[in-house]
Amino acid sequence: MRARLAVGVSAAGACIAALCLAAHPSAHPSGQESAAPPIDDLVASLQQRYAAVRNLTADFEHRVSGGVLSTTDVELGTVHVKRPGRWRFDYLEPEPKSFVSDGTTVYAHFPLDRQVMVTPVPADAGASNPAAFLSGRGDLVRDFAAAYGDARDAPPGTWVVRLTPLGDNADYETLELAVDRRTLDIRRLATTDFLGALSTYRFHNLRTNRDLPDALFTFEIPPNTEVLTDEGPNHP
């Protein structure tokens, strides 16, 4: 169960970082539509865009392959984010599950198992950890080493940016973004964990800076549900 929580939170954090980067319109560097800009300039432009997003909603397709998996898992769902620190991932297919953070606590709900994992958001989460992006502490320029990459499945008309966390507490080895050369939109996001598993997100119906109620990020534990914490299981 704890492994499922770690995977979910790590994927959620990386996904939200990319969504925030893609969400806010910004001017493209002049004259750079065909020639790749210096990588430091491109990452600085992406960080500027990320910092301006207040909230967002999107549909997602999530694929996981490699590592200990012998098959490719495909999941569909919706995501809501409200900075600082609040986010909600609702997986709809093939198995319902939710990951919800109210800024101080993360709830991982697996309704088919009738279980909820409850963990606090680390107060000292390093900026290379995806959770830091949710609380506004992350900085792409400061917290990652950036280089251009070469992904075979990157959409046409994009630059591939490979980001390697500089801290020692990151939940993934690399974060790879396919960036539209004209608009700087993030069209593909992939993370590779330390076991070689590849997690890829594609986003649809992105809406930004709308009025999202705080209640959306409040999780109420359903009755007859086992609650798992660091102190062990209990039933409310």
N, C-alpha and C positions, 0 to 999 in steps of 0.2 A: 504493500500500500504506500509506504513512504517513497519507494522508487517511482510509483505512478505520480505522486505529488511533485517530486523533484522534476520529472520530465515535463509535466504540465506547466509548472511555474516557469521553468527555463524557456520552453517554447513560447509561452505567453509573453514573457518579457522581451524576447528577441522580436517577436511579431509586433508588439506594440511600438518598440523602437523604430522599426521600419515603417509602420503605419504613420507614426508621427512625422517621420521624415518626408513621407510622400504626401502628406495631407495639406500642407500650407503652400499656396502659390508664392513663387519668388522669381525674380528676374534671372534669366540665364546669363552666365558670363558672356560678354560681347565677343563675337567672333569665334566661339568655341563649339559650334554645332557640328562640325566635322572633325576638328582636331581635338584630341583629348587634352584637357587642361592639366597643369601640374596637379598631382594627386592631393597635395596639401590644400590647394585652392578649392578643389571639388569637395573635399571633406568639410572644409570650413563653410561652404555654401549649404551643404546638407545639415550641418549643426545649426546654422542660423534658421533654417526652415523648421527643424524639429522644435526649437525653443519657442516658436510662436503658436503652437497648437494647444488649445485649451481642452477640447474634448472631441471625440469622434465615435462613429459607428460604422461597421462594415460587415459584409459577409466574407467568409474565408473557405478556402480548400486547403487542407493540410495533408501532406504526404510524408511518411517516414519510411526509410529503407536503409539497408545495410546494418552494420554493427552486429548485434546478436539476432537480428531479424532475417529470416529466410524468404520473406515475402514483403511486398510493399503495402502498407496500410494507408487507406485514404479516408479522411474524415471531413465532414462539412459542419459549419456552424456560424455563429455570429459573435462579434466582439464589440464591447462598449468600453470607452476609456474616458475618465474625467480627471484631469490633473488638478492637484498633485495626489498621486498615490492610489487612486481608485480605478479598478478595472474589473471587467467581467467577461469571461469566455464561456459561452454555452455551446457545447458540442451536441449536434442534433442527430447525425448519422455517422456510422451505423449504430453506435452505442451512446445513449444520452449520458452526459456528465457535465459538470460545471466547475470552474475555478473562479473564485470571487475574492477580491481584496477590497476592504473598506479603508485602506491606508495604514492600518495597524495590525490586522489579522488576515490570514489567507485561509479560505475554506475550500476544500476539494470535495465535491459531492459526487458519489457514485450511486445513483438511485437503484440500479439493478442489484447492487450488493447491500443496499441499505446501510451505507457507511459514509461518514464524513471525517476527513482529516482536518484538524484545526491546528495551525501553527502561527506564531507571531512573525511579523515582518521584521527581519534583523535591523536593529537600530544602527549598526555599523556596517551595513551592506556596502561593499566597495563599489565604486562607480563602474567597474567593468562587469559587475553582476547585473543581469537584466532588471532586477528589482529596482536598481538605482534609477533607471530611466523612468520608471513609473513615479518616483518621488521627485524627479527633476534634478537629481544630483549628477546624472551622467553627462559626459561631454565627449563627443566623438574625437575631437582634436586632441584632447588631453589624455584620454583613457585607452586609445587604441593605436597600434601601428598599422598604417594603411598602405596598400599597394594595389596596383591594377591586377586583376585576375583574368582567367580565360575559361569560362564555363560553356560547355558544348550546348547546353539547353537554354542558354540565355536568350531572351527575345531579341529579334533584330532591332538595330537602332539603339542599343544600350551600351553603356560602359559597365564592366564588372569590377566592383570594388571589394577587395578582400580586407576585412578588419580583424586583427588579432589582438585580443585583450592584453593589456600590459600588466594588470593585477594578477595575483595568484589565487583569487577566489572566484574566477569566472566559472559559469556552468557549462560553457561550450568552448571548443578549441578555436573555431573561426566563425565569423559572421560574414556572409557574402551577399552583396546587394547588386542587382542589375538595375542600373540607373538610366532612365530615358535621357538621351543626349540633348534633346531640345528643351524638355520641361523639368528635368531632374526628378520626375516621379519615380518611385520605387516600383518596378513592375514584377520583380521576383525577389524573394528572400530565402536564403538557405543557411542553416547552421549545421556544423559538424561537431559532434560531441567527442569525448575522449575515447570512446569505444568504436568510433568510426561510423556511427549512425548519422544519416543525412536527413534533416527535417526541413521541408520546403513549404512555404506559404505562397499562395496567390490570392489577391484580394479583389472584391467586386463591390459595387454599390457603396463606395466610400462617401460618407457625409461628415462634415466637420463643423465645429464651433456652433453646435445647436444646444438647446436647453435640455440637458440630461438631469433628471431628478436624483438627488442623493440617495433616495430610497432604492434606486436600481442597484446600488452597490452594498446594500444591507442584506445579509444572508440570515434567514431564520432556519434553524435546524428542524427538519420534519420530525414528527413523532415516530416512535418505534425505529429509531435510527441509531446505530452504534457510532459513538464519537471516539475518535482516536486522537490522542495528544501525546506530548512527550512523556506524560505521566502514565500513559497506558490507556486501554479502552474503558469507556464508561457509557452508560445509557441515561439520557436526560429524563 
